[in-house]
């Protein structure tokens, strides 16, 4: 019997976040969720609420908790997942509010999450995992791939063993930068499979360098049975590989790819309509770029750096900034280029180029990083001369004496309103006043399909009327003609 390969869908979470910057409204996501639910995925990554609450409120005028409530009520077959945990680095959101949100997600039926420590520091992460277990949440723990002189096979062996020791639900071999090659996958997959005991493995890779569809086949050959994919147009590019491509190639290799593509074709059609109407990009396969392995700056960040340089009249300095990022990353102790660490490296490289003097200006986040507030490794892993230069300034001394505030829910209610609901408290804490005040009523699939498709609505209305004889609608080189016969 062929080996079964099952899939985790990332379309409305990582595909949406990587390619469309979380710009889908509730009705758009709800319109494709039933199709995803019918396809037989092992799980669907459903939400990254900590980011969506502010984004949907401030930019889309919607309540992200409506997406949580409506989506979980609509889904009937497939396990839904949260992306993230309780803690999120040096969060400005009080831990009490983070716990309340995690409980709210759990109460709506989402009992699995996938999350990371950006340093793969699983001794530090154990407290987070224990808190999630106490809540009832099963955690898929990422071991994030990176390349540098310190990220050797011995490093991966030690980190994978540490991840297995704390007993997560599953372990995910994660390539956030799209850096893996098929050769490297063949080297590392046995290190995973031989050192996790009875913990099941997943594979999650971004397609930044065009190799993730090939790497998905290699991990399957190596014994990993759960692969993350997305539905076009939210596949490829900086997202995950296409479910259609990966499933087809796995079957050609003799695997049993457990997925029903028919409902996913309907989802693809709807997503293409959304992309065209909202002027959103179509994910396309990337060509291989060897330079990615030098600077490792994520693709989306490169465009942001180019914009930063352009507005200060230094648009011709992008290549110099990328070369500076190589030096900064080395001096920072080779952080994995994942949010937020990649932003610290890239932004500092841009500051160094713009000012013409290395570390003349630094951000609060880089000071916090140097103090170990974003993870323990920088304290000993950084170039100590650079670390001393960063901290030897008044702002550095201020942050050295900082203690994170941790108000209770009672104290937060005193701040935001004694009688407000848990939902309003969450929306105000995570979204801010601006995000909360911008919220309207979330759209539905019906709103989206009617109000956002005026030509379809017009045709439907005319087809129900009597007495018309001939109607022609023309746009560009497309024309539609309808004829009636009086009564």
Helices and strands as residue ranges (DSSP letters): E 4-9, I 11-15, H 16-20, H 26-38, E 43-47, H 49-58, H 64-74, E 79-83, H 95-107, E 112-115, H 122-135, E 138-144, H 153-165, E 170-175, H 182-193, E 200-205, H 212-221, E 226-229, H 243-252, E 256-257, H 261-278, H 292-295, H 299-311, G 315-317, H 318-331, H 341-355, H 364-371, H 377-381, H 384-391, H 394-400, H 409-416, H 422-437, H 445-451, H 454-464, E 470-475, E 478-483
